[in-house]
Amino acid sequence: MKRRSNNTVTVITLLFAFYMQQAHALQPGPIDSSFVNNGASFDAVFGNDSISFSPFEDHYTFSAVPPMFDGGGMSIVSGFSFSGFNVRFNSFELWDVTTSTVIATGSILAGQFLGFASFPGLVSGNDYDVVVSGELNSGFLSGSYSGNISIAPIPEPKAYAMLVAGLGLVVFAAFRRRHNYY
């Protein structure tokens, strides 16, 4: 029983720490200027820290600009207090606004308090919309949530050349080892 209690406290502490790190989330609206290129991906934080009505539907828009065209993923998590999670999600989607199509539909997990989605490559110049809908959890008069989106850049041709050269060296080393050419 004590081990289960410790695991519960650990999970709650981690969720609280994640929420506090994201506590200054953006209000619904454009997230174009929020994307940060960290070399491996383009990342942006979004969210709403002042939900006071239920149900809600928030939109976060951005445009695909070079080189952020590859696939990626996104996630959302409800705000948390000592009384529990304060927002319950109903849906979580990525729309291509230019073509009016749904690119990804998120999976809502953990009693509708956590969501994840992955998506294929984006189209250059198209506009996109992350749509989050939900409601306040029972017993809460206000709430919040935070999310993030990560888009991988398409590698430049020199990255492919380095990959081919590296594979060639691995094949050469395996050939030498097999034929004992030391």
C-alpha positions, 0 to 999 in steps of 0.5 A: 500500500505504501508503494502505491501511495509513493507512486501516486505522489510521484505522478502528481508531483511530476504533473504539477511540475510540468504544469508550473513550467508551462504556467505562462501559456499563451492565450488563443491566437497566432503562435507563428512567432512562438516557434523556436528552432532548436536545431532538431525541431521547431517547437512552440508552446500554446495554451489558455491560462484563463478559462472561465466558461464551459464549454470552450474551443480555442484556436492556435494558428501558424503557417508552414515556412521553410524548412518546417515541413516534416511531420511532428507531434503535439500534446496538451495537459490540463491544469492541476491543483490540489483539488485535481485536474481543472479542465477536461478535453473533448477534442484536439485536432490539427487542421490545414486551413488552406485545404480545409482538411483535418491533418491529425486527431489527438488521442485524449487519455487519462480521463480526458486530462491529457492528449497526444497527436502526431501528424505527417509532413506539412505543406509549404505556405499553408496555414494551420490551426490547432483546435482544442475543445473541452470544458471545466471539470466539475467543481471548478469555476476556472481552469487552464491547460498548456500544450506544445507542438514540435515540427521536424525540419526536412533535412538539407541535401548535405545531411543525406550525403553525410548519411550515405557516406556514413553508411558506406563506411559502415559497409566497408568496415563490415566487409573488412572484418568479414574478410580479415583485411586488417 
